[in-house]
């Protein structure tokens, strides 16, 4: 225990922050074709956990589209993980709930395609 003073949660947050800085802060700039009314949308729910490599691209897409969203953390041992299983019948992240359209989706690539088709100007 004394040889590993860093808890996993702190380590994963630190590591993901460092990667974001190295990658030039993806999700930090508004996407050119983002709808101008995105900021007024109801907040989307993104279920996942910080260290998931599948959740990160979805968070970045939500940021570049300037969409309000709530991150529902469902890390191992979290009550939100149990809530997700009760709600959907399984545990899989990322899971997006869009109250603006009534759509719920799994799979990061499908979620990104959905966000691109609904929340951008063609």
Buried (B, 14 or more C-beta within 10 A) or exposed (E): EEEEEEEEEEEBEEEBEEEBEEEEEBBEEEBEEBBEEBEEBEBBBBBBBBBBEBBBBBBBBBBBBBBEBEBBBBBEEEEBBEEBEEEBEEEEBBBBBBEEEEEBBBBBEEBBEBBBEBBBEE
